[in-house]
Amino acid sequence: MTDSEVSLLLHCAAWRGLLQAQVQVELSERFNRQTDPAVDRHIEEVWTERVSKEPWLFNGSKFRLHSFCLSSSSVSHPACTPPPHTPSSDRAEEQQGDTPHSRQRMEKSCITHSLHDAAQSSLDRRSRAVNPVESADSVSALSPASSTFSKNADDPEPLLTLRLGLTCYKDYLGTNWSCRVAELRQRGEAEFGDALALLAQPLGVGGVLCTADGQVVLIRRSQKVAEAGGLLDIPGGHPEPKVVCERLGQAVCEEQISVDMMQQRPVVSELFSSVCAEIRDEVNIPLSSLGEPVLMGVALNHTSAGRPSAEFYVSCSLTSDEVRKLYWKGGAEAHESTDIVFLGRTEVLQLDISSRLWAELCPSAKGAVLLYQTVRPDSARGQRQPDAQPIAS
């Protein structure tokens, strides 16, 4: 199945998803968006216009996904390729998680996939007519799916490294959502060898939330949200750099946040805990009723120039009736949606582009559904998938 709006950057099907201890991050200014005076002026113009029309919008710091790195213990490759050197590299070398020693250690143990290269590979696959088995196998090339690579889900060894910089919501609207995004991609390729170099590429999160009676939770987005108004979505949002700083005892405004204020384990913690916080705020489910998030993979939203989103599976100890009642009582972000919808697990596994409901899903929900179908995180974890391949983009 192909859908021009979404594709999978990577999935974690070999392990039925990854737990928090199996994921790490590398933080560096090298992974920030490349700046340019003309682009920055355009961003300010776009932001001023958007806020004049939608005064409820506010800017905030976000994490930028630059690339990802799979452990050599899970892939057959001698070493990873270091990211391209930029002028900011020298300033960033001594930052948390980015010392020459830590970088050398990481480069000896993993293989890196740049977001641009992986996204282009995904786009190339979507441009060809492939059957579901071929498509699923192609995506598996970015995330090991052979029995040789299978790991026990309780293995604490980090298997995936996400390479993160910083960006903000204003830059996102002024680049990924700009009418000039094609030009920005061309300039990025010509000037930096990376079509995404000038784009914000903020990392989102989303949660496939499953109730105790086997129902998957969808919410209908309000017409007042910035993207995909009126469409069905999963609960989601962004991991927040400011939250990481606050947990480290640093009181700082959004504009002052920098990578050197961060530490890698608190960032991973925020990545995983933020999806539960979004479920709490959007669906009004207490955190005590939610299971440990399981990272299924990363999907790309091509309606916003391939913006990445980490998609999780989260179990819930409440039934769908109990969840419905809590939703209608209203949570902290109840204004972001207008209705709640439940689908059985079997219905979600059978969804495809020919389904009537598929057209009602926003791109982020489509990506999460594809990952859920591919990873099957609620099956026995630590086991290889059955031969019958689910749908993949």
C-alpha positions as CSV (number, residue, x, y, z in Angstrom):
1,M,0.0,0.0,0.0
2,T,1.3,3.5,-0.8
3,D,0.0,6.9,0.4
4,S,1.7,10.0,-0.8
5,E,1.1,11.7,2.6
6,V,3.2,9.4,4.7
7,S,6.0,6.9,4.8
8,L,8.1,5.0,7.4
9,L,11.6,6.2,8.2
10,L,12.4,3.3,10.5
11,H,10.5,0.6,12.4
12,C,11.5,-1.6,15.4
13,A,9.6,-4.7,14.3
14,A,12.6,-7.0,15.1
15,W,12.0,-6.3,18.8
16,R,8.2,-5.6,18.8
17,G,9.3,-2.1,19.6
18,L,11.9,-0.6,21.9
19,L,11.7,0.4,25.6
20,Q,13.3,3.5,27.0
21,A,16.5,1.7,28.1
22,Q,17.1,0.6,24.6
23,V,17.1,4.1,23.1
24,Q,19.7,6.9,23.5
25,V,20.3,10.3,22.0
26,E,23.3,12.3,20.8
27,L,22.9,16.0,21.3
28,S,24.8,18.6,19.3
29,E,24.5,22.0,17.7
30,R,25.8,20.3,14.6
31,F,22.3,18.8,14.3
32,N,20.5,22.1,14.3
33,R,19.0,23.7,11.2
34,Q,21.5,25.6,9.0
35,T,20.8,29.3,9.3
36,D,20.6,31.9,6.5
37,P,19.7,35.6,6.8
38,A,17.2,35.5,3.9
39,V,15.6,32.3,5.2
40,D,15.4,33.8,8.7
41,R,13.7,36.9,7.4
42,H,11.2,34.7,5.6
43,I,10.5,32.8,8.8
44,E,9.7,36.0,10.6
45,E,7.3,37.1,7.9
46,V,5.5,33.8,7.9
47,W,5.2,33.8,11.7
48,T,3.9,37.4,11.9
49,E,1.2,36.6,9.3
50,R,0.2,33.3,10.9
51,V,-0.1,34.8,14.4
52,S,-2.2,37.7,13.1
53,K,-4.7,35.2,11.8
54,E,-4.3,32.6,14.6
55,P,-3.5,34.6,17.8
56,W,-3.6,31.5,19.9
57,L,-0.4,30.2,18.3
58,F,2.8,30.4,20.4
59,N,6.4,29.6,19.8
60,G,8.4,27.0,21.7
61,S,11.7,25.2,21.5
62,K,11.6,21.7,19.9
63,F,14.0,18.9,19.3
64,R,15.2,18.5,15.7
65,L,15.8,15.0,14.3
66,H,19.0,15.1,12.2
67,S,19.7,11.3,11.8
68,F,19.5,8.0,13.6
69,C,22.1,5.4,14.4
70,L,21.5,1.6,14.8
71,S,23.8,-0.4,17.0
72,S,26.3,-2.6,15.3
73,S,25.1,-5.4,17.6
74,S,21.8,-5.2,15.7
75,V,23.1,-4.7,12.2
76,S,25.8,-6.2,10.1
77,H,28.0,-3.1,9.4
78,P,31.5,-2.3,10.7
79,A,31.0,1.3,11.6
80,C,28.7,4.3,11.2
81,T,29.3,7.3,9.0
82,P,30.0,10.5,11.0
83,P,27.7,13.4,10.3
84,P,29.0,16.2,8.0
85,H,31.3,18.7,9.6
86,T,29.8,22.2,10.0
87,P,31.3,25.4,11.4
88,S,29.4,24.8,14.6
89,S,31.1,21.4,15.1
90,D,34.1,22.8,16.9
91,R,32.0,24.8,19.4
92,A,29.8,21.7,20.1
93,E,32.5,19.1,20.7
94,E,32.6,19.3,24.4
95,Q,28.8,19.3,24.9
96,Q,27.0,16.6,26.8
97,G,27.0,13.4,24.8
98,D,29.2,14.9,22.1
99,T,32.8,14.8,23.3
100,P,35.4,13.4,20.9
101,H,35.7,10.3,23.1
102,S,31.9,9.7,23.2
103,R,31.6,10.4,19.4
104,Q,34.5,8.0,18.6
105,R,32.9,5.3,20.8
106,M,29.6,5.7,19.1
107,E,31.1,5.7,15.6
108,K,32.7,2.4,16.3
109,S,29.5,0.7,17.4
110,C,26.8,2.0,15.0
111,I,25.7,2.8,11.5
112,T,24.1,6.2,10.8
113,H,21.3,6.9,8.5
114,S,20.8,10.6,7.6
115,L,17.2,11.7,7.7
116,H,17.5,13.1,4.1
117,D,18.9,9.8,2.7
118,A,16.5,7.6,4.5
119,A,13.6,9.9,3.5
120,Q,14.7,9.9,-0.1
121,S,14.9,6.1,0.0
122,S,11.4,6.0,1.3
123,L,10.2,8.4,-1.4
124,D,11.8,6.3,-4.0
125,R,10.1,3.2,-2.7
126,R,6.7,5.0,-2.7
127,S,7.2,6.0,-6.4
128,R,7.4,2.3,-7.4
129,A,4.5,-0.1,-7.6
130,V,5.3,-2.7,-4.9
131,N,3.3,-5.3,-3.1
132,P,3.0,-5.1,0.7
133,V,5.6,-7.8,1.4
134,E,8.2,-6.0,-0.8
135,S,7.4,-2.7,0.9
136,A,7.7,-4.0,4.4
137,D,11.0,-5.7,3.6
138,S,12.3,-2.4,2.1
139,V,11.5,-0.5,5.3
140,S,13.1,-3.3,7.3
141,A,16.5,-2.4,5.7
142,L,16.5,0.6,8.1
143,S,15.6,-1.5,11.1
144,P,16.8,-5.1,11.2
145,A,14.1,-7.7,10.7
146,S,15.9,-11.0,10.2
147,S,16.0,-13.5,13.0
148,T,19.8,-13.0,13.2
149,F,19.1,-9.5,14.6
150,S,16.3,-10.4,17.1
151,K,16.9,-9.1,20.6
152,N,15.1,-9.8,23.8
153,A,12.9,-6.8,24.7
154,D,14.3,-6.8,28.3
155,D,17.9,-6.3,27.0
156,P,19.0,-2.9,28.4
157,E,21.6,-2.3,25.7
158,P,20.8,0.8,23.6
159,L,19.9,-0.3,20.1
160,L,18.9,3.0,18.6
161,T,20.5,6.4,18.8
162,L,18.6,9.5,17.7
163,R,20.8,12.4,16.8
164,L,19.1,15.6,17.9
165,G,19.6,19.3,17.7
166,L,17.2,22.1,18.6
167,T,14.6,24.1,16.5
168,C,11.4,25.8,17.3
169,Y,7.7,25.9,16.2
170,K,8.2,29.3,14.4
171,D,11.0,27.8,12.3
172,Y,8.8,24.8,11.5
173,L,6.0,27.0,10.2
174,G,8.5,29.1,8.2
175,T,10.3,26.2,6.6
176,N,8.5,22.9,6.5
177,W,5.1,24.6,6.0
178,S,6.4,27.5,3.8
179,C,5.2,28.0,0.3
180,R,8.9,28.1,-0.5
181,V,9.8,24.7,0.9
182,A,10.8,23.3,-2.5
183,E,13.2,26.2,-3.0
184,L,14.6,25.6,0.6
185,R,15.1,21.9,-0.2
186,Q,17.0,22.8,-3.5
187,R,19.2,25.3,-1.7
188,G,19.9,22.8,1.1
189,E,21.0,20.2,-1.4
190,A,23.1,22.6,-3.4
191,E,24.8,24.4,-0.5
192,F,25.0,21.7,2.2
193,G,24.5,18.4,0.4
194,D,21.4,17.9,2.4
195,A,17.9,18.8,1.2
196,L,16.7,19.1,4.8
197,A,19.5,21.3,6.0
198,L,17.4,24.5,6.0
199,L,14.2,22.9,7.4
200,A,13.2,22.8,11.0
201,Q,12.3,19.1,11.1
202,P,10.9,19.1,14.7
203,L,10.5,15.6,16.2
204,G,6.9,14.9,17.2
205,V,5.5,12.1,19.2
206,G,2.3,10.1,19.0
207,G,0.6,7.3,20.8
208,V,-1.4,4.3,19.6
209,L,-3.4,4.0,22.8
210,C,-5.1,0.6,23.4
211,T,-7.7,0.1,26.1
212,A,-8.2,-2.9,28.3
213,D,-11.0,-4.1,26.1
214,G,-8.9,-4.0,22.9
215,Q,-10.0,-0.7,21.5
216,V,-7.6,1.9,19.8
217,V,-8.3,5.5,20.7
218,L,-8.6,8.2,18.0
219,I,-9.6,11.8,18.5
220,R,-11.1,14.2,16.0
221,R,-8.9,17.3,15.7
222,S,-10.5,20.7,16.3
223,Q,-10.8,23.1,13.3
224,K,-8.7,25.6,15.4
225,V,-5.5,23.6,15.5
226,A,-2.7,24.6,13.1
227,E,-2.7,21.3,11.1
228,A,-5.2,18.7,9.9
229,G,-8.3,20.3,11.4
230,G,-11.4,18.0,11.5
231,L,-9.4,14.8,10.8
232,L,-9.0,11.8,13.1
233,D,-5.7,11.6,14.9
234,I,-3.9,9.8,17.7
235,P,-3.0,11.7,20.9
236,G,0.4,13.4,20.3
237,G,2.5,16.4,20.4
238,H,6.2,17.1,21.0
239,P,8.9,16.3,23.6
240,E,9.8,19.7,25.1
241,P,13.4,20.9,25.7
242,K,12.1,23.3,28.3
243,V,10.7,20.4,30.4
244,V,14.2,18.8,30.3
245,C,15.8,22.0,31.5
246,E,13.2,22.4,34.3
247,R,13.8,18.8,35.5
248,L,17.5,19.6,35.6
249,G,16.8,22.6,37.8
250,Q,17.3,25.2,35.1
251,A,14.7,28.0,35.0
252,V,15.0,29.3,31.4
253,C,12.8,30.9,28.8
254,E,12.2,29.2,25.5
255,E,14.5,31.5,23.5
256,Q,17.5,30.9,25.8
257,I,17.5,27.1,25.6
258,S,20.6,25.6,24.1
259,V,21.9,22.1,23.6
260,D,24.6,22.4,26.2
261,M,21.9,22.7,28.9
262,M,20.8,19.2,28.1
263,Q,21.8,15.7,29.3
264,Q,21.1,12.7,27.1
265,R,19.2,10.5,29.6
266,P,16.7,13.2,30.7
267,V,16.1,13.9,27.0
268,V,15.3,10.2,26.4
269,S,13.1,10.2,29.4
270,E,11.2,13.3,28.1
271,L,10.8,11.6,24.7
272,F,9.1,8.6,26.2
273,S,7.2,10.4,29.0
274,S,5.9,13.2,26.7
275,V,3.6,10.8,24.8
276,C,2.0,9.8,28.1
277,A,1.6,13.5,29.1
278,E,-0.1,14.2,25.7
279,I,-2.5,11.3,26.3
280,R,-3.3,12.6,29.8
281,D,-3.9,16.1,28.6
282,E,-5.8,15.3,25.4
283,V,-7.8,12.3,26.5
284,N,-7.9,13.0,30.3
285,I,-6.5,9.6,31.3
286,P,-4.4,9.6,34.5
287,L,-0.8,8.6,34.1
288,S,-1.3,5.8,36.6
289,S,-3.6,4.0,34.1
290,L,-1.0,4.0,31.3
291,G,1.5,1.3,30.6
292,E,5.2,1.9,29.7
293,P,5.5,3.4,26.2
294,V,7.0,1.2,23.5
295,L,8.7,3.0,20.6
296,M,7.4,1.5,17.3
297,G,9.5,3.7,15.0
298,V,9.5,7.0,13.2
299,A,7.1,8.1,10.5
300,L,7.4,11.0,8.0
301,N,4.6,13.4,7.2
302,H,5.1,14.5,3.6
303,T,2.4,17.1,3.8
304,S,4.9,19.0,5.9
305,A,8.0,18.3,3.9
306,G,8.8,15.0,5.6
307,R,8.5,16.1,9.2
308,P,9.4,13.1,11.5
309,S,7.3,11.8,14.4
310,A,8.3,9.0,16.9
311,E,5.2,6.8,17.3
312,F,4.6,4.7,20.4
313,Y,2.3,2.0,21.6
314,V,0.8,2.6,25.0
315,S,-1.5,0.2,26.8
316,C,-4.3,1.4,29.1
317,S,-5.8,-0.4,32.1
318,L,-9.2,1.3,31.5
319,T,-12.0,0.1,29.3
320,S,-13.2,2.1,26.3
321,D,-16.4,3.1,28.2
322,E,-14.2,4.4,31.1
323,V,-12.0,6.3,28.7
324,R,-15.0,7.8,26.9
325,K,-16.4,9.2,30.2
326,L,-13.0,10.7,31.1
327,Y,-12.6,12.3,27.7
328,W,-16.0,14.1,27.9
329,K,-15.1,15.4,31.3
330,G,-12.3,17.3,29.6
331,G,-8.6,17.4,30.0
332,A,-6.0,20.2,30.0
333,E,-6.0,20.2,26.2
334,A,-9.6,19.3,25.5
335,H,-9.9,22.3,23.2
336,E,-7.6,20.5,20.6
337,S,-10.3,17.9,19.7
338,T,-14.0,17.7,19.4
339,D,-14.8,13.9,19.5
340,I,-13.4,10.5,20.5
341,V,-13.6,7.4,18.3
342,F,-12.7,3.8,19.1
343,L,-11.6,1.1,16.7
344,G,-11.0,-2.5,17.5
345,R,-7.4,-3.9,17.1
346,T,-8.5,-6.1,14.2
347,E,-10.0,-3.1,12.4
348,V,-6.8,-1.1,12.8
349,L,-4.7,-4.0,11.5
350,Q,-6.9,-4.2,8.4
351,L,-7.0,-0.5,7.6
352,D,-5.5,0.4,4.3
353,I,-5.8,3.1,1.6
354,S,-9.0,1.5,0.2
355,S,-10.8,1.8,3.6
356,R,-13.4,4.5,3.9
357,L,-11.9,5.6,7.3
358,W,-8.4,6.0,5.8
359,A,-9.4,9.2,4.2
360,E,-10.4,10.6,7.6
361,L,-7.0,10.0,9.2
362,C,-4.5,12.8,9.3
363,P,-1.0,11.9,8.2
364,S,0.4,11.4,11.7
365,A,-2.3,8.9,12.4
366,K,-1.6,7.1,9.1
367,G,2.0,6.8,10.0
368,A,1.2,5.4,13.5
369,V,-1.2,2.9,12.0
370,L,1.4,1.7,9.5
371,L,3.9,1.3,12.3
372,Y,1.4,-0.6,14.5
373,Q,0.6,-2.9,11.6
374,T,4.3,-3.5,11.0
375,V,5.6,-3.8,14.5
376,R,2.6,-5.5,16.3
377,P,3.8,-4.3,19.7
378,D,1.0,-5.9,21.6
379,S,2.0,-9.4,20.4
380,A,4.5,-11.4,22.4
381,R,7.6,-9.1,22.6
382,G,11.1,-10.3,21.9
383,Q,9.9,-12.6,19.2
384,R,10.3,-12.4,15.4
385,Q,7.2,-11.4,13.4
386,P,5.2,-14.1,11.6
387,D,5.9,-14.5,7.9
388,A,2.7,-12.8,6.9
389,Q,3.8,-9.3,6.5
390,P,1.5,-6.4,7.5
391,I,1.1,-3.2,5.4
392,A,4.0,-0.8,5.1
393,S,4.4,2.3,3.0
